[in-house]
Amino acid sequence: MNNVTVEFFHDVICSFCFPMSYRMRQLQKMMPEAQIVHRSYALVKSERDFDMMFGSRAAAKNEIMSHWEQANQNDDLHRFNIYGMQKAEFPFPSSMKVLTACKAAAGDAGYWDVFDALQNALFVQNRNIEDSDIINECIRQSGIDFAKWEQHYNSGDTKEAVEKDLILAKQYGIEGVPCLIIDGKYRISGAQPLAQIIQAIRGAAENQEKTSSEGAACRLDGGKINCD
């Protein structure tokens, strides 16, 4: 198969993006010819969106948590600590601060490491990933240069880069994540099995078929988050 570009749209707070990232790590080992480009997608851009979507931020956590069981079943390793999150007292995090933290890694490899560290902190360790100290700890755990990351994190250019990803997602017509865009033309939606993802990418790369299959995902539907 020729080289292929795979744009991986995801949100740190998206439960189905957690198992999808694990599968994409496997895919990268099995298909080194695939260039995986990480793209930001914001399910909840601001704290005010929780009130608009769910009535209150407290209600948002209860409803979003109801989808974790399905996501845990989808996860190959069943890593979700559902009980721990139910006991956690902090409100459910919004998207933009942690997406900016990922983008500040300045490169797809660093972005991915930070993304995985933050998702593990939320879904497994049940930590408040909007807390700056916890974000900083995740950055250090990811092994990237903290000083350089901090400089990028506080830069307006980094926030602008996140916004550009959000605009690109709209141009592609993406309404939920995880979502893969192959060579700018073919779409794979949802956290699908690894074998199915590989088959779809190969088919798209060889121009054999347009991929439009749907898998489990978190979507914005009528201004509200709906997870399968």
Salt bridges, closest charged atoms under 4 A:
GLU7 OE2 - ARG39 NE 2.95
GLU47 OE2 - ARG57 NH1 3.60
GLU63 OE2 - LYS224 NZ 3.36
ASP75 OD2 - ARG79 NE 2.99
ASP76 OD1 - ARG23 NH2 3.10
ASP113 OD1 - ARG25 NH2 2.99
ASP116 OD2 - ARG25 NH2 2.85
GLU130 OE1 - ARG57 NH2 2.55
GLU137 OE2 - ARG127 NH1 2.92
GLU160 OE2 - LYS164 NZ 3.82
GLU163 OE1 - LYS45 NZ 3.34
ASP165 OD1 - ARG39 NH1 3.46
ASP165 OD2 - LYS103 NZ 2.53
GLU214 OE1 - ARG219 NH2 3.35
ASP228 OD2 - ARG219 NH1 2.72
